[in-house]
Amino acid sequence: MPKLKQMPKFRSEGEERKFWEAHDTTGYLDWSTAQRVRFPNLKPSTQAISLRLPLSLLERIKIEANKRDVPYQSLIKTWLAEKLG
């Protein structure tokens, strides 16, 4: 295995993100020693948004959510995720 490059020190998560968007980790990490980990309680970050919908569309979404016994906002998120794949 060739000598690994020194891992840079980052001042912020944004700075680190920019760096890794432009660099490959191969020269910095020995992936042959990596171990799989699980984070069972980790929840994805979310951000609240404001979305204006025609009242009739919102009512139809709420009816569909009620049929499935799920909150209408969860149904909207599920539909968006399915559409975007």
VMD Tcl script that builds the backbone (N, CA, C; Angstrom):
set m [mol new atoms 255]
animate dup $m
set s [atomselect $m all]
$s set {name element resname resid chain x y z} {
  {N N MET 1 A 0.853 -1.195 0.000}
  {CA C MET 1 A 0.000 0.000 0.000}
  {C C MET 1 A 0.889 1.246 0.000}
  {N N PRO 2 A 0.660 2.158 -0.921}
  {CA C PRO 2 A 1.445 3.406 -0.926}
  {C C PRO 2 A 1.163 4.240 0.314}
  {N N LYS 3 A 2.101 5.127 0.616}
  {CA C LYS 3 A 1.946 6.008 1.782}
  {C C LYS 3 A 0.725 6.906 1.586}
  {N N LEU 4 A -0.074 7.019 2.630}
  {CA C LEU 4 A -1.282 7.843 2.576}
  {C C LEU 4 A -0.952 9.310 2.773}
  {N N LYS 5 A -1.758 10.161 2.155}
  {CA C LYS 5 A -1.617 11.610 2.310}
  {C C LYS 5 A -2.127 12.023 3.685}
  {N N GLN 6 A -1.576 13.104 4.206}
  {CA C GLN 6 A -2.015 13.652 5.494}
  {C C GLN 6 A -3.432 14.207 5.345}
  {N N MET 7 A -4.318 13.812 6.245}
  {CA C MET 7 A -5.697 14.302 6.221}
  {C C MET 7 A -5.706 15.780 6.604}
  {N N PRO 8 A -6.325 16.638 5.783}
  {CA C PRO 8 A -6.363 18.068 6.111}
  {C C PRO 8 A -7.204 18.337 7.357}
  {N N LYS 9 A -6.932 19.455 7.992}
  {CA C LYS 9 A -7.763 19.915 9.117}
  {C C LYS 9 A -8.776 20.893 8.536}
  {N N PHE 10 A -10.030 20.717 8.894}
  {CA C PHE 10 A -11.101 21.547 8.355}
  {C C PHE 10 A -11.649 22.452 9.448}
  {N N ARG 11 A -11.970 23.691 9.064}
  {CA C ARG 11 A -12.521 24.657 10.029}
  {C C ARG 11 A -14.032 24.526 10.168}
  {N N SER 12 A -14.659 23.886 9.182}
  {CA C SER 12 A -16.111 23.743 9.241}
  {C C SER 12 A -16.533 22.529 8.408}
  {N N GLU 13 A -17.746 22.103 8.630}
  {CA C GLU 13 A -18.293 20.993 7.853}
  {C C GLU 13 A -18.407 21.384 6.380}
  {N N GLY 14 A -18.762 22.638 6.128}
  {CA C GLY 14 A -18.868 23.117 4.755}
  {C C GLY 14 A -17.535 23.052 4.028}
  {N N GLU 15 A -16.470 23.433 4.714}
  {CA C GLU 15 A -15.130 23.373 4.123}
  {C C GLU 15 A -14.759 21.923 3.810}
  {N N GLU 16 A -15.070 21.030 4.732}
  {CA C GLU 16 A -14.780 19.609 4.515}
  {C C GLU 16 A -15.595 19.072 3.340}
  {N N ARG 17 A -16.846 19.441 3.259}
  {CA C ARG 17 A -17.710 18.983 2.173}
  {C C ARG 17 A -17.137 19.418 0.816}
  {N N LYS 18 A -16.718 20.678 0.730}
  {CA C LYS 18 A -16.127 21.187 -0.516}
  {C C LYS 18 A -14.882 20.395 -0.901}
  {N N PHE 19 A -14.058 20.110 0.087}
  {CA C PHE 19 A -12.830 19.365 -0.170}
  {C C PHE 19 A -13.140 17.990 -0.753}
  {N N TRP 20 A -14.055 17.244 -0.098}
  {CA C TRP 20 A -14.338 15.875 -0.541}
  {C C TRP 20 A -15.117 15.842 -1.848}
  {N N GLU 21 A -15.791 16.921 -2.198}
  {CA C GLU 21 A -16.456 16.990 -3.505}
  {C C GLU 21 A -15.431 17.042 -4.630}
  {N N ALA 22 A -14.227 17.521 -4.311}
  {CA C ALA 22 A -13.192 17.688 -5.335}
  {C C ALA 22 A -12.050 16.673 -5.224}
  {N N HIS 23 A -12.045 15.840 -4.189}
  {CA C HIS 23 A -10.949 14.898 -3.969}
  {C C HIS 23 A -11.472 13.482 -3.766}
  {N N ASP 24 A -10.646 12.524 -4.129}
  {CA C ASP 24 A -10.949 11.106 -3.915}
  {C C ASP 24 A -10.367 10.692 -2.564}
  {N N THR 25 A -11.081 9.873 -1.825}
  {CA C THR 25 A -10.619 9.455 -0.498}
  {C C THR 25 A -9.502 8.417 -0.560}
  {N N THR 26 A -9.311 7.797 -1.709}
  {CA C THR 26 A -8.359 6.698 -1.827}
  {C C THR 26 A -6.958 7.071 -1.345}
  {N N GLY 27 A -6.474 8.242 -1.668}
  {CA C GLY 27 A -5.137 8.634 -1.246}
  {C C GLY 27 A -5.032 8.990 0.220}
  {N N TYR 28 A -6.177 9.122 0.902}
  {CA C TYR 28 A -6.199 9.553 2.289}
  {C C TYR 28 A -6.587 8.449 3.273}
  {N N LEU 29 A -7.285 7.441 2.788}
  {CA C LEU 29 A -7.784 6.385 3.677}
  {C C LEU 29 A -7.440 5.013 3.119}
  {N N ASP 30 A -7.132 4.091 4.014}
  {CA C ASP 30 A -6.909 2.697 3.615}
  {C C ASP 30 A -8.228 1.957 3.796}
  {N N TRP 31 A -8.985 1.866 2.710}
  {CA C TRP 31 A -10.321 1.276 2.775}
  {C C TRP 31 A -10.297 -0.216 3.062}
  {N N SER 32 A -9.149 -0.875 2.910}
  {CA C SER 32 A -9.076 -2.321 3.194}
  {C C SER 32 A -9.229 -2.605 4.680}
  {N N THR 33 A -9.032 -1.587 5.520}
  {CA C THR 33 A -9.188 -1.781 6.971}
  {C C THR 33 A -10.510 -1.227 7.490}
  {N N ALA 34 A -11.350 -0.730 6.583}
  {CA C ALA 34 A -12.634 -0.152 7.003}
  {C C ALA 34 A -13.553 -1.230 7.566}
  {N N GLN 35 A -14.367 -0.845 8.520}
  {CA C GLN 35 A -15.351 -1.752 9.118}
  {C C GLN 35 A -16.734 -1.145 8.962}
  {N N ARG 36 A -17.713 -1.998 8.695}
  {CA C ARG 36 A -19.096 -1.547 8.565}
  {C C ARG 36 A -19.638 -1.178 9.945}
  {N N VAL 37 A -20.318 -0.044 10.027}
  {CA C VAL 37 A -20.950 0.394 11.269}
  {C C VAL 37 A -22.413 0.693 11.002}
  {N N ARG 38 A -23.197 0.680 12.041}
  {CA C ARG 38 A -24.620 1.012 11.938}
  {C C ARG 38 A -24.944 2.105 12.939}
  {N N PHE 39 A -25.829 2.989 12.516}
  {CA C PHE 39 A -26.317 4.063 13.377}
  {C C PHE 39 A -27.830 3.913 13.471}
  {N N PRO 40 A -28.317 3.013 14.320}
  {CA C PRO 40 A -29.744 2.696 14.335}
  {C C PRO 40 A -30.654 3.851 14.726}
  {N N ASN 41 A -30.153 4.803 15.488}
  {CA C ASN 41 A -31.009 5.900 15.947}
  {C C ASN 41 A -30.796 7.188 15.168}
  {N N LEU 42 A -30.007 7.122 14.095}
  {CA C LEU 42 A -29.720 8.311 13.307}
  {C C LEU 42 A -30.905 8.642 12.420}
  {N N LYS 43 A -31.354 9.865 12.513}
  {CA C LYS 43 A -32.472 10.308 11.679}
  {C C LYS 43 A -31.942 11.317 10.674}
  {N N PRO 44 A -32.403 11.231 9.419}
  {CA C PRO 44 A -31.923 12.195 8.431}
  {C C PRO 44 A -32.302 13.623 8.808}
  {N N SER 45 A -31.440 14.545 8.447}
  {CA C SER 45 A -31.738 15.956 8.679}
  {C C SER 45 A -32.929 16.360 7.820}
  {N N THR 46 A -33.768 17.183 8.373}
  {CA C THR 46 A -34.915 17.677 7.622}
  {C C THR 46 A -34.952 19.188 7.708}
  {N N GLN 47 A -35.663 19.776 6.792}
  {CA C GLN 47 A -35.840 21.226 6.796}
  {C C GLN 47 A -37.289 21.524 6.471}
  {N N ALA 48 A -37.887 22.365 7.255}
  {CA C ALA 48 A -39.271 22.761 7.017}
  {C C ALA 48 A -39.324 23.691 5.810}
  {N N ILE 49 A -40.331 23.486 4.980}
  {CA C ILE 49 A -40.549 24.375 3.831}
  {C C ILE 49 A -42.004 24.812 3.833}
  {N N SER 50 A -42.262 25.877 3.130}
  {CA C SER 50 A -43.625 26.346 2.954}
  {C C SER 50 A -44.014 26.048 1.519}
  {N N LEU 51 A -45.153 25.411 1.346}
  {CA C LEU 51 A -45.606 25.020 0.011}
  {C C LEU 51 A -47.073 25.405 -0.125}
  {N N ARG 52 A -47.346 26.246 -1.069}
  {CA C ARG 52 A -48.729 26.659 -1.300}
  {C C ARG 52 A -49.365 25.717 -2.310}
  {N N LEU 53 A -50.491 25.131 -1.903}
  {CA C LEU 53 A -51.237 24.216 -2.764}
  {C C LEU 53 A -52.671 24.710 -2.895}
  {N N PRO 54 A -53.269 24.444 -4.028}
  {CA C PRO 54 A -54.701 24.747 -4.116}
  {C C PRO 54 A -55.444 23.926 -3.055}
  {N N LEU 55 A -56.426 24.540 -2.426}
  {CA C LEU 55 A -57.160 23.877 -1.348}
  {C C LEU 55 A -57.741 22.542 -1.802}
  {N N SER 56 A -58.242 22.492 -3.025}
  {CA C SER 56 A -58.838 21.241 -3.518}
  {C C SER 56 A -57.787 20.125 -3.615}
  {N N LEU 57 A -56.566 20.472 -4.014}
  {CA C LEU 57 A -55.504 19.469 -4.099}
  {C C LEU 57 A -55.125 18.982 -2.709}
  {N N LEU 58 A -54.999 19.904 -1.771}
  {CA C LEU 58 A -54.667 19.527 -0.402}
  {C C LEU 58 A -55.743 18.617 0.184}
  {N N GLU 59 A -56.987 18.911 -0.066}
  {CA C GLU 59 A -58.072 18.063 0.439}
  {C C GLU 59 A -57.990 16.665 -0.152}
  {N N ARG 60 A -57.675 16.561 -1.444}
  {CA C ARG 60 A -57.538 15.248 -2.082}
  {C C ARG 60 A -56.370 14.467 -1.476}
  {N N ILE 61 A -55.277 15.164 -1.198}
  {CA C ILE 61 A -54.121 14.513 -0.569}
  {C C ILE 61 A -54.499 14.016 0.825}
  {N N LYS 62 A -55.215 14.829 1.583}
  {CA C LYS 62 A -55.628 14.425 2.930}
  {C C LYS 62 A -56.555 13.218 2.886}
  {N N ILE 63 A -57.430 13.155 1.897}
  {CA C ILE 63 A -58.331 12.000 1.749}
  {C C ILE 63 A -57.512 10.742 1.481}
  {N N GLU 64 A -56.544 10.853 0.565}
  {CA C GLU 64 A -55.689 9.699 0.251}
  {C C GLU 64 A -54.884 9.268 1.469}
  {N N ALA 65 A -54.378 10.228 2.223}
  {CA C ALA 65 A -53.614 9.912 3.434}
  {C C ALA 65 A -54.504 9.229 4.461}
  {N N ASN 66 A -55.730 9.707 4.596}
  {CA C ASN 66 A -56.671 9.104 5.543}
  {C C ASN 66 A -56.966 7.654 5.162}
  {N N LYS 67 A -57.124 7.378 3.865}
  {CA C LYS 67 A -57.361 6.010 3.397}
  {C C LYS 67 A -56.216 5.079 3.781}
  {N N ARG 68 A -54.998 5.638 3.786}
  {CA C ARG 68 A -53.805 4.844 4.095}
  {C C ARG 68 A -53.448 4.894 5.588}
  {N N ASP 69 A -54.188 5.688 6.342}
  {CA C ASP 69 A -53.962 5.860 7.779}
  {C C ASP 69 A -52.547 6.379 8.068}
  {N N VAL 70 A -52.137 7.395 7.294}
  {CA C VAL 70 A -50.846 8.047 7.504}
  {C C VAL 70 A -51.066 9.561 7.512}
  {N N PRO 71 A -50.176 10.297 8.148}
  {CA C PRO 71 A -50.281 11.759 8.090}
  {C C PRO 71 A -50.093 12.246 6.646}
  {N N TYR 72 A -50.816 13.279 6.273}
  {CA C TYR 72 A -50.764 13.727 4.884}
  {C C TYR 72 A -49.384 14.232 4.491}
  {N N GLN 73 A -48.657 14.836 5.434}
  {CA C GLN 73 A -47.313 15.304 5.103}
  {C C GLN 73 A -46.374 14.127 4.834}
  {N N SER 74 A -46.541 13.038 5.562}
  {CA C SER 74 A -45.736 11.839 5.309}
  {C C SER 74 A -46.046 11.267 3.931}
  {N N LEU 75 A -47.311 11.294 3.555}
  {CA C LEU 75 A -47.693 10.798 2.238}
  {C C LEU 75 A -47.078 11.654 1.135}
  {N N ILE 76 A -47.082 12.954 1.312}
  {CA C ILE 76 A -46.461 13.848 0.327}
  {C C ILE 76 A -44.968 13.515 0.202}
  {N N LYS 77 A -44.275 13.325 1.336}
  {CA C LYS 77 A -42.849 12.998 1.298}
  {C C LYS 77 A -42.616 11.671 0.586}
  {N N THR 78 A -43.470 10.698 0.852}
  {CA C THR 78 A -43.344 9.387 0.203}
  {C C THR 78 A -43.534 9.517 -1.302}
  {N N TRP 79 A -44.537 10.246 -1.726}
  {CA C TRP 79 A -44.788 10.434 -3.163}
  {C C TRP 79 A -43.611 11.145 -3.829}
  {N N LEU 80 A -43.077 12.172 -3.184}
  {CA C LEU 80 A -41.944 12.888 -3.766}
  {C C LEU 80 A -40.726 11.978 -3.891}
  {N N ALA 81 A -40.449 11.185 -2.843}
  {CA C ALA 81 A -39.311 10.276 -2.882}
  {C C ALA 81 A -39.472 9.226 -3.968}
  {N N GLU 82 A -40.701 8.705 -4.136}
  {CA C GLU 82 A -40.963 7.715 -5.185}
  {C C GLU 82 A -40.768 8.322 -6.568}
  {N N LYS 83 A -41.224 9.537 -6.751}
  {CA C LYS 83 A -41.126 10.201 -8.047}
  {C C LYS 83 A -39.680 10.479 -8.420}
  {N N LEU 84 A -38.878 10.882 -7.431}
  {CA C LEU 84 A -37.497 11.219 -7.706}
  {C C LEU 84 A -36.573 10.007 -7.696}
  {N N GLY 85 A -37.097 8.891 -7.155}
  {CA C GLY 85 A -36.350 7.631 -7.173}
  {C C GLY 85 A -35.113 7.713 -6.417}
}
mol reanalyze $m
mol bondsrecalc $m
mol representation Tube
mol addrep $m
